[in-house]
Amino acid sequence: MVPIVNKPVMQHALDLLKRHGINDVVVTVQYLPSVIQDYFGDGSGLGVNISYSIEEVPLGTAGSVKNAQHLLDDTFIVISGDALTDFNLEEILEFHRQKKAKATLTLYHVPNPLEYGVVIIDEQGRIRQFLEKPGWGEVFSDTVNTGIYVLEPSIFDYFEAGKPVDFSKDVFPKLLAEKDALFGYVVGGYWCDVGNIPEFLRANHDLLSGKGQPGADRS
């Protein structure tokens, strides 16, 4: 709900989904859910259909999605409510379908990978290695996990309901170990993980400068 240029950051994510023809949205909420529900309602004011899945306790990135499993019976996208981006979601979905992937992670090149999960892929885009928040001595790539995923409902077979589970720490390493169809797609465009004050200020500045908007200069 933190505003980026007078609009909650989550609304920017909803606008992105709508822009790419994704109108059915499930919002997972745990902390102060009524604040989000009261503001966005059923989504009709934004031209989308919003359903809510409420966690009584924090369940992690994967556990929260598992909590909404009954609403997810086809290929779906997971996107953070605190990320500002102009990624071409249709492009990522097409890659996912071409590879017949069970999970596709959206990857991005960053100058400082220390705060993110670093990912190595092969020439076909298949994921070969993960490293969560490396030290400089461990950095082997500038390609990081943005937390934007395209998933098949069969992903839910990998973990139980009602328990805290994280996609990047628990689920994806399990797919990798079992040599399942786990892919990464490196995308261009703008991405800012609005998780701290400096990034919040950068996101506002960038948006006011025209970055992060469809058709903007992506340099």
N, CA, C and O of each residue as an XYZ file, in Angstrom:
876
protein
N       0.809     -1.219      0.000
C       0.000      0.000      0.000
C       0.850      1.280      0.000
O       0.305      2.377     -0.121
N       2.162      1.153      0.133
C       3.040      2.323      0.075
C       2.907      2.967     -1.305
O       3.010      2.273     -2.317
N       2.680      4.288     -1.362
C       2.454      4.923     -2.666
C       3.751      5.160     -3.442
O       4.742      5.646     -2.898
N       3.718      4.811     -4.701
C       4.770      5.169     -5.646
C       4.116      6.120     -6.651
O       3.254      5.709     -7.428
N       4.520      7.366     -6.634
C       3.916      8.415     -7.470
C       2.385      8.395     -7.304
O       1.641      8.263     -8.276
N       1.945      8.528     -6.055
C       0.524      8.690     -5.710
C      -0.354      7.481     -6.036
O      -1.568      7.616     -6.183
N       0.258      6.308     -6.148
C      -0.526      5.094     -6.403
C       0.125      3.951     -5.641
O       1.338      3.773     -5.750
N      -0.640      3.156     -4.863
C      -0.025      2.052     -4.125
C       0.806      1.169     -5.050
O       0.413      0.902     -6.186
N       1.943      0.724     -4.562
C       2.832     -0.072     -5.414
C       2.114     -1.316     -5.935
O       2.375     -1.754     -7.056
N       1.212     -1.891     -5.135
C       0.459     -3.053     -5.586
C      -0.417     -2.718     -6.794
O      -0.646     -3.568     -7.654
N      -0.900     -1.486     -6.855
C      -1.736     -1.101     -7.992
C      -0.926     -1.066     -9.287
O      -1.455     -1.363    -10.358
N       0.342     -0.710     -9.192
C       1.205     -0.752    -10.369
C       1.309     -2.191    -10.890
O       1.315     -2.418    -12.100
N       1.392     -3.167     -9.964
C       1.449     -4.574    -10.363
C       0.139     -4.997    -11.029
O       0.150     -5.711    -12.031
N      -0.971     -4.559    -10.476
C      -2.273     -4.886    -11.079
C      -2.412     -4.267    -12.468
O      -2.955     -4.891    -13.380
N      -1.924     -3.050    -12.624
C      -1.959     -2.406    -13.940
C      -1.133     -3.195    -14.952
O      -1.531     -3.346    -16.107
N       0.015     -3.694    -14.512
C       0.871     -4.498    -15.390
C       0.154     -5.773    -15.838
O       0.180     -6.127    -17.017
N      -0.481     -6.454    -14.893
C      -1.210     -7.679    -15.226
C      -2.308     -7.384    -16.247
O      -2.448     -8.091    -17.245
N      -3.074     -6.344    -15.988
C      -4.163     -5.992    -16.903
C      -3.630     -5.642    -18.285
O      -4.230     -6.013    -19.294
N      -2.517     -4.939    -18.337
C      -1.911     -4.534    -19.595
C      -1.586     -5.749    -20.470
O      -1.599     -5.669    -21.699
N      -1.296     -6.871    -19.812
C      -0.933     -8.086    -20.548
C      -2.074     -9.107    -20.594
O      -1.850    -10.298    -20.811
N      -3.295     -8.619    -20.388
C      -4.464     -9.460    -20.566
C      -4.757    -10.414    -19.434
O      -5.525    -11.362    -19.603
N      -4.154    -10.178    -18.278
C      -4.395    -11.028    -17.106
C      -5.348    -10.278    -16.183
O      -4.959     -9.336    -15.492
N      -6.598    -10.713    -16.188
C      -7.641     -9.971    -15.478
C      -8.151    -10.661    -14.217
O      -8.787    -10.024    -13.378
N      -7.879    -11.949    -14.077
C      -8.298    -12.685    -12.879
C      -7.122    -12.764    -11.912
O      -6.104    -13.387    -12.214
N      -7.265    -12.140    -10.765
C      -6.154    -11.976     -9.834
C      -6.542    -12.521     -8.464
O      -7.632    -12.251     -7.959
N      -5.634    -13.292     -7.871
C      -5.789    -13.747     -6.494
C      -4.757    -12.999     -5.656
O      -3.561    -13.058     -5.939
N      -5.215    -12.306     -4.638
C      -4.311    -11.559     -3.755
C      -4.202    -12.311     -2.433
O      -5.200    -12.531     -1.747
N      -2.973    -12.705     -2.086
C      -2.764    -13.360     -0.788
C      -2.417    -12.289      0.233
O      -1.523    -11.473      0.011
N      -3.125    -12.295      1.346
C      -2.944    -11.260      2.363
C      -2.824    -11.897      3.737
O      -3.448    -12.918      4.028
N      -1.996    -11.262      4.586
C      -1.840    -11.749      5.960
C      -1.837    -10.581      6.941
O      -2.616    -10.574      7.895
N      -0.974     -9.597      6.721
C      -0.867     -8.456      7.631
C      -1.866     -7.373      7.229
O      -1.841     -6.890      6.097
N      -2.735     -6.995      8.148
C      -3.755     -5.964      7.914
C      -4.490     -6.176      6.582
O      -4.504     -5.280      5.738
N      -5.093     -7.339      6.391
C      -5.739     -7.634      5.106
C      -6.865     -6.664      4.759
O      -7.102     -6.385      3.583
N      -7.558     -6.150      5.771
C      -8.704     -5.270      5.495
C      -8.277     -3.980      4.809
O      -9.058     -3.391      4.062
N      -7.044     -3.533      5.055
C      -6.559     -2.298      4.419
C      -6.521     -2.485      2.904
O      -6.951     -1.610      2.153
N      -6.005     -3.626      2.463
C      -5.929     -3.924      1.034
C      -7.318     -4.205      0.468
O      -7.664     -3.712     -0.605
N      -8.109     -4.990      1.183
C      -9.449     -5.338      0.707
C     -10.344     -4.108      0.583
O     -11.097     -3.974     -0.381
N     -10.256     -3.217      1.561
C     -11.097     -2.010      1.524
C     -10.709     -1.101      0.362
O     -11.567     -0.453     -0.238
N      -9.425     -1.053      0.048
C      -8.958     -0.153     -1.002
C      -9.279     -0.697     -2.393
O      -9.787      0.030     -3.246
N      -8.979     -1.982     -2.618
C      -9.111     -2.549     -3.961
C     -10.458     -3.231     -4.216
O     -10.875     -3.378     -5.365
N     -11.129     -3.642     -3.150
C     -12.422     -4.306     -3.320
C     -12.322     -5.512     -4.237
O     -11.380     -6.300     -4.143
N     -13.305     -5.651     -5.129
C     -13.299     -6.793     -6.048
C     -12.503     -6.511     -7.324
O     -12.489     -7.329     -8.244
N     -11.846     -5.360     -7.375
C     -11.000     -5.020     -8.519
C     -11.726     -4.370     -9.678
O     -11.087     -3.944    -10.640
N     -13.059     -4.281     -9.610
C     -13.824     -3.774    -10.750
C     -13.446     -2.340    -11.097
O     -13.514     -1.943    -12.261
N     -13.047     -1.560    -10.092
C     -12.646     -0.184    -10.359
C     -11.376     -0.079    -11.189
O     -11.104      0.958    -11.793
N     -10.594     -1.169    -11.216
C      -9.358     -1.199    -12.002
C      -9.496     -2.063    -13.252
O      -8.552     -2.201    -14.030
N     -10.681     -2.642    -13.437
C     -10.890     -3.479    -14.612
C     -10.365     -4.887    -14.476
O     -10.102     -5.553    -15.477
N     -10.205     -5.362    -13.217
C      -9.772     -6.742    -12.983
C     -10.721     -7.400    -11.992
O     -11.527     -6.731    -11.345
N     -10.614     -8.725    -11.883
C     -11.426     -9.481    -10.924
C     -10.517     -9.982     -9.813
O      -9.656    -10.828    -10.052
N     -10.699     -9.471     -8.606
C      -9.826     -9.841     -7.488
C     -10.547    -10.778     -6.526
O     -11.662    -10.506     -6.080
N      -9.878    -11.896     -6.219
C     -10.275    -12.774     -5.122
C      -9.189    -12.686     -4.055
O      -8.033    -12.400     -4.366
N      -9.555    -12.930     -2.802
C      -8.590    -12.819     -1.709
C      -8.408    -14.162     -1.019
O      -9.352    -14.930     -0.834
N      -7.156    -14.417     -0.645
C      -6.822    -15.601      0.138
C      -6.105    -15.118      1.392
O      -5.010    -14.563      1.313
N      -6.724    -15.329      2.542
C      -6.211    -14.763      3.788
C      -5.460    -15.816      4.592
O      -5.974    -16.908      4.835
N      -4.240    -15.480      5.004
C      -3.446    -16.345      5.882
C      -3.670    -15.913      7.335
O      -3.606    -14.728      7.660
N      -3.931    -16.890      8.193
C      -4.064    -16.570      9.614
C      -2.691    -16.340     10.232
O      -2.537    -15.524     11.141
N      -1.696    -17.067      9.730
C      -0.298    -16.883     10.148
C       0.543    -16.817      8.878
O       0.121    -17.337      7.845
N       1.728    -16.189      8.923
C       2.575    -16.109      7.728
C       2.986    -17.503      7.248
O       3.440    -18.331      8.038
N       2.825    -17.752      5.959
C       3.106    -19.079      5.394
C       4.251    -19.068      4.377
O       4.539    -20.092      3.758
N       4.898    -17.922      4.204
C       5.993    -17.860      3.254
C       5.508    -17.662      1.827
O       4.306    -17.696      1.564
N       6.442    -17.457      0.908
C       6.073    -17.140     -0.469
C       5.304    -18.268     -1.136
O       4.366    -18.018     -1.892
N       5.696    -19.513     -0.861
C       5.008    -20.660     -1.474
C       3.792    -21.093     -0.657
O       2.752    -21.439     -1.216
N       3.928    -21.071      0.655
C       2.818    -21.482      1.512
C       1.599    -20.609      1.329
O       0.469    -21.092      1.397
N       1.819    -19.315      1.097
C       0.693    -18.403      0.893
C      -0.034    -18.722     -0.409
O      -1.259    -18.619     -0.482
N       0.724    -19.111     -1.440
C       0.103    -19.468     -2.718
C      -0.616    -20.805     -2.601
O      -1.691    -20.989     -3.172
N      -0.024    -21.732     -1.863
C      -0.675    -23.026     -1.618
C      -2.029    -22.818     -0.926
O      -2.981    -23.560     -1.169
N      -2.099    -21.812     -0.072
C      -3.333    -21.489      0.644
C      -4.454    -21.102     -0.317
O      -5.634    -21.192      0.021
N      -4.067    -20.666     -1.531
C      -5.044    -20.263     -2.549
C      -5.158    -21.310     -3.657
O      -5.656    -21.013     -4.743
N      -4.702    -22.525     -3.389
C      -4.648    -23.564     -4.425
C      -5.996    -23.815     -5.087
O      -6.061    -24.080     -6.287
N      -7.064    -23.732     -4.315
C      -8.398    -24.010     -4.857
C      -8.816    -22.991     -5.917
O      -9.779    -23.218     -6.650
N      -8.103    -21.881     -6.001
C      -8.417    -20.843     -6.989
C      -7.477    -20.889     -8.199
O      -7.603    -20.085     -9.122
N      -6.540    -21.833     -8.185
C      -5.486    -21.859     -9.201
C      -5.468    -23.220     -9.893
O      -4.765    -24.132     -9.461
N      -6.241    -23.351    -10.962
C      -6.364    -24.640    -11.638
C      -5.779    -24.628    -13.049
O      -6.013    -25.552    -13.828
N      -5.013    -23.572    -13.381
C      -4.382    -23.479    -14.703
C      -3.045    -22.760    -14.520
O      -2.725    -22.313    -13.419
N      -2.271    -22.649    -15.589
C      -1.007    -21.909    -15.529
C      -1.242    -20.537    -14.900
O      -2.180    -19.833    -15.273
N      -0.392    -20.159    -13.948
C      -0.589    -18.871    -13.268
C       0.743    -18.180    -13.029
O       1.801    -18.808    -13.043
N       0.668    -16.863    -12.807
C       1.843    -16.038    -12.529
C       1.823    -15.621    -11.065
O       0.787    -15.224    -10.533
N       2.983    -15.718    -10.424
C       3.169    -15.177     -9.081
C       3.991    -13.898     -9.218
O       5.070    -13.910     -9.811
N       3.488    -12.808     -8.676
C       4.210    -11.529     -8.735
C       4.087    -10.836     -7.381
O       3.012    -10.817     -6.781
N       5.176    -10.277     -6.912
C       5.183     -9.620     -5.603
C       4.364     -8.337     -5.636
O       4.308     -7.638     -6.647
N       3.740     -8.050     -4.521
C       2.967     -6.815     -4.415
C       3.827     -5.600     -4.159
O       3.321     -4.478     -4.125
N       5.150     -5.809     -3.974
C       6.034     -4.682     -3.695
C       7.144     -4.553     -4.740
O       8.218     -4.027     -4.449
N       6.880     -5.035     -5.956
C       7.854     -4.907     -7.041
C       7.293     -3.977     -8.112
O       6.129     -4.086     -8.499
N       8.126     -3.074     -8.579
C       7.741     -2.159     -9.646
C       8.487     -2.580    -10.911
O       9.718     -2.593    -10.930
N       7.750     -2.924    -11.966
C       8.385     -3.441    -13.176
C       7.513     -3.181    -14.401
O       6.306     -2.962    -14.296
N       8.167     -3.212    -15.573
C       7.425     -3.122    -16.836
C       7.693     -4.365    -17.691
O       7.561     -4.309    -18.914
N       8.067     -5.479    -17.064
C       8.378     -6.701    -17.803
C       7.241     -7.106    -18.737
O       6.067     -6.890    -18.440
N       7.612     -7.694    -19.865
C       6.637     -8.218    -20.813
C       6.198     -9.605    -20.348
O       6.868    -10.598    -20.630
N       5.091     -9.672    -19.647
C       4.635    -10.936    -19.068
C       4.232    -11.948    -20.135
O       4.388    -13.154    -19.942
N       3.716    -11.461    -21.251
C       3.327    -12.374    -22.340
C       4.546    -13.101    -22.909
O       4.469    -14.272    -23.280
N       5.656    -12.396    -22.968
C       6.911    -12.974    -23.449
C       7.370    -14.099    -22.514
O       7.810    -15.154    -22.971
N       7.264    -13.866    -21.222
C       7.675    -14.864    -20.224
C       6.747    -16.075    -20.282
O       7.205    -17.216    -20.216
N       5.438    -15.823    -20.406
C       4.471    -16.918    -20.523
C       4.726    -17.766    -21.762
O       4.613    -18.991    -21.704
N       5.066    -17.136    -22.879
C       5.334    -17.861    -24.114
C       6.560    -18.758    -23.965
O       6.548    -19.902    -24.420
N       7.616    -18.251    -23.331
C       8.807    -19.057    -23.069
C       8.441    -20.270    -22.223
O       8.861    -21.390    -22.515
N       7.658    -20.041    -21.178
C       7.222    -21.111    -20.272
C       6.499    -22.213    -21.057
O       6.759    -23.399    -20.855
N       5.608    -21.817    -21.936
C       4.833    -22.795    -22.713
C       5.728    -23.543    -23.702
O       5.596    -24.755    -23.873
N       6.636    -22.816    -24.349
C       7.536    -23.446    -25.315
C       8.400    -24.518    -24.658
O       8.653    -25.571    -25.243
N       8.847    -24.238    -23.442
C       9.719    -25.178    -22.732
C       8.941    -26.286    -22.020
O       9.535    -27.216    -21.475
N       7.597    -26.181    -22.027
C       6.762    -27.127    -21.265
C       7.261    -27.214    -19.820
O       7.398    -28.297    -19.250
N       7.524    -26.048    -19.255
C       8.092    -25.960    -17.908
C       7.040    -26.185    -16.835
O       5.857    -25.909    -17.031
N       7.497    -26.689    -15.704
C       6.640    -26.741    -14.519
C       6.735    -25.411    -13.769
O       5.761    -24.943    -13.178
N       7.932    -24.814    -13.805
C       8.157    -23.519    -13.164
C       9.164    -22.730    -13.986
O      10.206    -23.255    -14.378
N       8.845    -21.464    -14.244
C       9.770    -20.555    -14.928
C      10.006    -19.356    -14.033
O       9.064    -18.663    -13.648
N      11.259    -19.112    -13.703
C      11.641    -17.973    -12.883
C      12.044    -16.826    -13.804
O      12.811    -17.024    -14.746
N      11.533    -15.637    -13.535
C      11.930    -14.458    -14.293
C      13.229    -13.929    -13.701
O      13.296    -13.596    -12.518
N      14.261    -13.857    -14.539
C      15.603    -13.470    -14.105
C      15.979    -12.114    -14.696
O      15.450    -11.698    -15.727
N      16.905    -11.438    -14.018
C      17.254    -10.069    -14.396
C      18.715     -9.808    -14.038
O      19.195    -10.273    -13.003
N      19.414     -9.075    -14.881
C      20.800     -8.715    -14.602
C      20.839     -7.471    -13.707
O      20.201     -6.464    -14.013
N      21.589     -7.544    -12.603
C      21.725     -6.403    -11.691
C      23.209     -6.125    -11.440
O      24.022     -7.048    -11.485
N      23.573     -4.864    -11.175
C      24.979     -4.548    -10.921
C      25.489     -5.072     -9.583
O      26.675     -5.372     -9.441
N      24.585     -5.185     -8.591
C      24.982     -5.664     -7.263
C      24.070     -6.821     -6.851
O      22.965     -6.588     -6.360
N      24.517     -8.058     -7.044
C      23.648     -9.209     -6.780
C      23.615     -9.664     -5.321
O      22.971    -10.668     -5.016
N      24.286     -8.960     -4.418
C      24.441     -9.446     -3.050
C      23.126     -9.580     -2.292
O      23.012    -10.413     -1.393
N      22.128     -8.765     -2.649
C      20.872     -8.769     -1.909
C      19.837     -9.727     -2.497
O      18.695     -9.772     -2.039
N      20.239    -10.488     -3.509
C      19.261    -11.309     -4.214
C      19.741    -12.760     -4.315
O      20.885    -13.077     -3.989
N      18.853    -13.616     -4.767
C      19.215    -14.993     -5.051
C      19.784    -15.088     -6.454
O      19.100    -14.772     -7.428
N      21.045    -15.528     -6.564
C      21.720    -15.640     -7.854
C      21.369    -16.984     -8.496
O      21.261    -18.005     -7.816
N      21.193    -16.960     -9.829
C      20.756    -18.161    -10.551
C      21.656    -18.380    -11.774
O      22.002    -17.430    -12.477
N      22.029    -19.634    -12.018
C      22.779    -20.011    -13.220
C      21.867    -20.849    -14.110
O      21.229    -21.792    -13.643
N      21.808    -20.498    -15.403
C      21.038    -21.287    -16.368
C      21.954    -21.744    -17.489
O      23.017    -21.160    -17.704
N      21.547    -22.792    -18.210
C      22.317    -23.251    -19.364
C      21.784    -22.581    -20.637
O      20.940    -21.687    -20.575
N      22.295    -23.032    -21.792
C      21.937    -22.393    -23.057
C      20.456    -22.508    -23.377
O      19.913    -21.654    -24.078
N      19.792    -23.539    -22.881
C      18.362    -23.732    -23.129
C      17.480    -23.013    -22.114
O      16.256    -23.010    -22.242
N      18.101    -22.406    -21.108
C      17.332    -21.728    -20.075
C      17.009    -22.607    -18.887
O      16.316    -22.173    -17.966
N      17.503    -23.844    -18.890
C      17.242    -24.727    -17.752
C      18.116    -24.294    -16.575
O      19.306    -24.027    -16.742
N      17.526    -24.228    -15.400
C      18.262    -23.788    -14.214
C      19.202    -24.888    -13.737
O      18.813    -26.049    -13.614
N      20.461    -24.494    -13.469
C      21.496    -25.441    -13.047
C      21.963    -25.231    -11.614
O      22.457    -26.163    -10.978
N      21.810    -24.005    -11.097
C      22.337    -23.744     -9.761
C      21.685    -22.517     -9.145
O      21.343    -21.560     -9.840
N      21.518    -22.561     -7.816
C      21.016    -21.430     -7.042
C      22.041    -21.046     -5.985
O      22.803    -21.886     -5.507
N      22.050    -19.765     -5.628
C      22.798    -19.327     -4.462
C      22.056    -18.153     -3.852
O      21.925    -17.102     -4.478
N      21.569    -18.329     -2.627
C      20.787    -17.288     -1.964
C      21.698    -16.231     -1.339
O      22.537    -16.549     -0.496
N      21.530    -14.983     -1.753
C      22.207    -13.820     -1.186
C      23.689    -14.101     -0.917
O      24.097    -14.204      0.240
N      24.487    -14.225     -1.967
C      25.897    -14.589     -1.809
C      26.743    -13.450     -1.256
O      26.355    -12.283     -1.324
N      27.914    -13.804     -0.703
C      28.941    -12.807     -0.407
C      29.722    -12.558     -1.682
O      29.604    -13.311     -2.649
N      30.538    -11.478     -1.684
C      31.266    -11.158     -2.918
C      32.164    -12.307     -3.364
O      32.349    -12.526     -4.561
N      32.721    -13.040     -2.400
C      33.587    -14.162     -2.758
C      32.846    -15.323     -3.384
O      33.455    -16.222     -3.964
N      31.510    -15.301     -3.264
C      30.696    -16.393     -3.797
C      29.974    -16.020     -5.091
O      29.385    -16.883     -5.742
N      30.015    -14.751     -5.462
C      29.253    -14.301     -6.620
C      29.782    -14.964     -7.895
O      30.958    -14.827     -8.231
N      28.911    -15.676     -8.595
C      29.316    -16.309     -9.852
C      28.412    -15.875    -11.002
O      28.525    -16.394    -12.112
N      27.517    -14.929    -10.738
C      26.607    -14.472    -11.783
C      25.972    -13.164    -11.335
O      25.842    -12.907    -10.138
N      25.573    -12.328    -12.313
C      24.804    -11.122    -11.987
C      23.334    -11.309    -12.325
O      22.562    -10.350    -12.357
N      22.953    -12.576    -12.581
C      21.575    -12.901    -12.940
C      20.816    -13.303    -11.684
O      21.168    -14.286    -11.031
N      19.776    -12.546    -11.343
C      19.097    -12.781    -10.072
C      17.616    -13.110    -10.272
O      17.011    -12.826    -11.306
N      17.082    -13.714     -9.239
C      15.674    -14.107     -9.200
C      14.833    -12.896     -8.802
O      15.035    -12.327     -7.729
N      13.899    -12.503     -9.653
C      13.060    -11.330     -9.360
C      11.857    -11.654     -8.481
O      11.172    -10.745     -8.011
N      11.591    -12.944     -8.253
C      10.399    -13.315     -7.491
C       9.134    -13.311     -8.315
O       8.033    -13.386     -7.768
N       9.278    -13.222     -9.641
C       8.134    -13.312    -10.558
C       8.209    -14.667    -11.247
O       9.178    -14.957    -11.949
N       7.188    -15.496    -11.049
C       7.222    -16.878    -11.516
C       5.997    -17.204    -12.369
O       4.901    -16.691    -12.141
N       6.219    -18.077    -13.366
C       5.104    -18.711    -14.065
C       5.102    -20.166    -13.620
O       6.117    -20.854    -13.724
N       3.956    -20.633    -13.123
C       3.890    -21.955    -12.507
C       2.707    -22.757    -13.035
O       1.683    -22.209    -13.443
N       2.887    -24.073    -13.011
C       1.791    -24.990    -13.276
C       1.188    -25.444    -11.947
O       1.900    -25.519    -10.946
N      -0.119    -25.751    -11.919
C      -0.731    -26.197    -10.665
C      -0.062    -27.434    -10.061
O      -0.161    -27.661     -8.855
N       0.617    -28.233    -10.884
C       1.310    -29.429    -10.370
C       2.450    -29.074     -9.427
O       2.992    -29.953     -8.756
N       2.824    -27.787     -9.365
C       3.854    -27.357     -8.419
C       3.423    -27.639     -6.986
O       4.264    -27.826     -6.106
N       2.116    -27.670     -6.751
C       1.604    -27.880     -5.398
C       1.861    -29.289     -4.887
O       1.753    -29.537     -3.686
N       2.202    -30.223     -5.787
C       2.512    -31.590     -5.366
C       3.808    -31.656     -4.563
O       4.082    -32.661     -3.908
N       4.601    -30.594     -4.612
C       5.924    -30.614     -4.002
C       5.957    -30.194     -2.544
O       6.995    -30.318     -1.893
N       4.840    -29.700     -2.013
C       4.874    -29.270     -0.613
C       3.477    -29.302     -0.019
O       2.474    -29.251     -0.732
N       3.436    -29.389      1.309
C       2.186    -29.531      2.049
C       1.550    -28.183      2.359
O       2.214    -27.146      2.381
N       0.252    -28.230      2.597
C      -0.485    -27.028      2.982
C      -0.312    -26.747      4.473
O      -0.004    -27.642      5.260
N      -0.517    -25.484      4.838
C      -0.555    -25.115      6.244
C       0.786    -24.963      6.924
O       0.848    -24.765      8.137
N       1.878    -25.056      6.147
C       3.217    -24.913      6.709
C       3.955    -23.780      6.000
O       3.742    -23.560      4.808
N       4.815    -23.062      6.715
C       5.605    -22.013      6.058
C       6.571    -22.633      5.040
O       7.403    -23.469      5.391
N       6.451    -22.220      3.792
C       7.292    -22.746      2.714
C       7.701    -21.587      1.810
O       6.895    -20.705      1.515
N       8.963    -21.598      1.374
C       9.484    -20.548      0.513
C       9.807    -21.140     -0.865
O      10.407    -22.210     -0.961
N       9.405    -20.435     -1.928
C       9.677    -20.940     -3.277
C      11.175    -21.091     -3.528
O      11.632    -22.158     -3.936
N      11.943    -20.018     -3.284
C      13.348    -20.038     -3.675
C      14.209    -20.900     -2.769
O      15.212    -21.453     -3.220
N      13.839    -21.027     -1.495
C      14.662    -21.805     -0.561
C      14.231    -23.264     -0.470
O      15.063    -24.134     -0.213
N      12.947    -23.546     -0.676
C      12.426    -24.893     -0.453
C      11.954    -25.593     -1.723
O      12.378    -26.712     -2.014
N      11.078    -24.933     -2.478
C      10.401    -25.606     -3.588
C      11.304    -25.752     -4.808
O      11.456    -26.854     -5.335
N      11.905    -24.654     -5.261
C      12.696    -24.726     -6.483
C      13.944    -25.602     -6.337
O      14.264    -26.337     -7.271
N      14.662    -25.559     -5.209
C      15.777    -26.499     -5.058
C      15.339    -27.967     -5.125
O      16.094    -28.828     -5.577
N      14.112    -28.240     -4.670
C      13.594    -29.598     -4.750
C      13.345    -29.995     -6.207
O      13.675    -31.111     -6.608
N      12.767    -29.096     -6.996
C      12.581    -29.366     -8.422
C      13.928    -29.581     -9.105
O      14.076    -30.469     -9.944
N      14.906    -28.758     -8.735
C      16.241    -28.872     -9.321
C      16.858    -30.220     -8.977
O      17.431    -30.877     -9.845
N      16.747    -30.637     -7.721
C      17.315    -31.909     -7.289
C      16.665    -33.092     -8.004
O      17.317    -34.101     -8.273
N      15.380    -32.960     -8.307
C      14.655    -34.045     -8.971
C      14.688    -33.918    -10.497
O      14.035    -34.675    -11.215
N      15.482    -32.923    -10.977
C      15.656    -32.717    -12.427
C      14.319    -32.523    -13.147
O      14.119    -33.011    -14.259
N      13.417    -31.805    -12.491
C      12.128    -31.505    -13.101
C      12.272    -30.297    -14.026
O      13.344    -29.697    -14.109
N      11.194    -29.945    -14.716
C      11.237    -28.904    -15.754
C      11.248    -27.515    -15.123
O      10.222    -26.839    -15.049
N      12.442    -27.103    -14.666
C      12.640    -25.828    -13.977
C      13.501    -24.928    -14.860
O      14.656    -25.247    -15.139
N      12.935    -23.800    -15.298
C      13.618    -22.930    -16.246
C      13.709    -21.503    -15.720
O      12.965    -21.091    -14.830
N      14.643    -20.770    -16.300
C      14.779    -19.346    -16.003
C      14.783    -18.560    -17.299
O      15.381    -18.983    -18.288
N      14.120    -17.423    -17.293
C      14.051    -16.574    -18.481
C      14.593    -15.205    -18.128
O      14.034    -14.510    -17.280
N      15.687    -14.812    -18.782
C      16.300    -13.506    -18.528
C      15.558    -12.454    -19.344
O      15.486    -12.537    -20.570
N      15.014    -11.474    -18.653
C      14.169    -10.482    -19.305
C      14.809     -9.099    -19.219
O      15.531     -8.794    -18.269
N      14.535     -8.272    -20.219
C      14.969     -6.883    -20.184
C      13.843     -6.006    -19.678
O      12.723     -6.470    -19.464
N      14.149     -4.741    -19.490
C      13.127     -3.820    -19.002
C      13.518     -3.233    -17.668
O      14.699     -3.182    -17.326
N      12.535     -2.792    -16.914
C      12.765     -2.124    -15.633
C      12.251     -2.998    -14.497
O      11.192     -3.615    -14.602
N      13.026     -3.042    -13.401
C      12.589     -3.784    -12.219
C      13.190     -3.145    -10.981
O      14.391     -2.878    -10.934
N      12.364     -2.901     -9.987
C      12.834     -2.371     -8.704
C      12.074     -3.081     -7.592
O      10.846     -3.026     -7.534
N      12.804     -3.739     -6.721
C      12.217     -4.411     -5.564
C      12.112     -3.374     -4.444
O      13.101     -3.062     -3.781
N      10.917     -2.852     -4.245
C      10.732     -1.727     -3.319
C      10.684     -2.246     -1.883
O       9.630     -2.281     -1.248
N      11.869     -2.652     -1.385
C      11.910     -3.281     -0.069
C      12.574     -2.450      1.008
O      12.599     -2.852      2.172
N      13.115     -1.294      0.640
C      13.750     -0.439      1.634
C      13.637      1.023      1.178
O      13.179      1.296      0.069
N      14.049      1.943      2.026
C      13.876      3.371      1.734
C      14.645      3.805      0.482
O      14.074      4.497     -0.360
N      15.934      3.420      0.326
C      16.640      3.843     -0.896
C      15.952      3.351     -2.176
O      15.866      4.092     -3.155
N      15.465      2.105     -2.170
C      14.801      1.578     -3.359
C      13.437      2.244     -3.570
O      13.005      2.442     -4.705
N      12.771      2.585     -2.473
C      11.509      3.320     -2.564
C      11.724      4.682     -3.227
O      10.954      5.092     -4.096
N      12.781      5.370     -2.803
C      13.084      6.677     -3.392
C      13.489      6.532     -4.863
O      13.102      7.340     -5.707
N      14.269      5.495     -5.154
C      14.682      5.264     -6.540
C      13.476      4.981     -7.417
O      13.388      5.496     -8.531
N      12.535      4.162     -6.927
C      11.352      3.815     -7.711
C      10.536      5.063     -8.046
O      10.082      5.222     -9.179
N      10.349      5.948     -7.064
C       9.620      7.189     -7.316
C      10.343      8.047     -8.350
O       9.722      8.564     -9.279
N      11.651      8.196     -8.188
C      12.435      8.998     -9.123
C      12.374      8.413    -10.526
O      12.190      9.136    -11.505
N      12.532      7.085    -10.616
C      12.533      6.430    -11.925
C      11.189      6.605    -12.631
O      11.134      6.908    -13.822
N      10.113      6.409    -11.876
C       8.787      6.519    -12.493
C       8.519      7.950    -12.966
O       7.953      8.165    -14.038
N       8.925      8.908    -12.164
C       8.761     10.313    -12.562
C       9.635     10.659    -13.763
O       9.332     11.582    -14.519
N      10.736      9.899    -13.930
C      11.646     10.122    -15.066
C      11.201      9.372    -16.319
O      11.814      9.498    -17.380
N      10.128      8.589    -16.187
C       9.609      7.867    -17.345
C      10.013      6.421    -17.417
O       9.539      5.695    -18.291
N      10.894      5.968    -16.509
C      11.263      4.555    -16.502
C      10.138      3.735    -15.876
O       9.321      4.247    -15.110
N      10.120      2.450    -16.223
C       9.106      1.573    -15.645
C       7.749      1.704    -16.282
O       6.782      1.109    -15.806
N       7.655      2.475    -17.357
C       6.386      2.667    -18.065
C       6.477      1.982    -19.427
O       7.554      1.935    -20.021
N       5.361      1.452    -19.929
C       5.392      0.820    -21.248
C       5.851      1.805    -22.307
O       5.367      2.935    -22.383
N       6.811      1.347    -23.137
C       7.314      2.191    -24.203
C       8.362      3.199    -23.768
O       8.817      4.011    -24.573
N       8.757      3.154    -22.475
C       9.747      4.108    -21.989
C      11.148      3.715    -22.457
O      11.382      2.582    -22.878
N      12.069      4.668    -22.374
C      13.468      4.398    -22.665
C      14.000      3.447    -21.612
O      13.962      3.763    -20.423
N      14.495      2.290    -22.021
C      14.899      1.267    -21.069
C      16.392      1.297    -20.778
O      16.921      0.341    -20.212
N      17.068      2.346    -21.141
C      18.506      2.423    -20.904
C      18.794      2.647    -19.422
O      19.956      2.739    -19.026
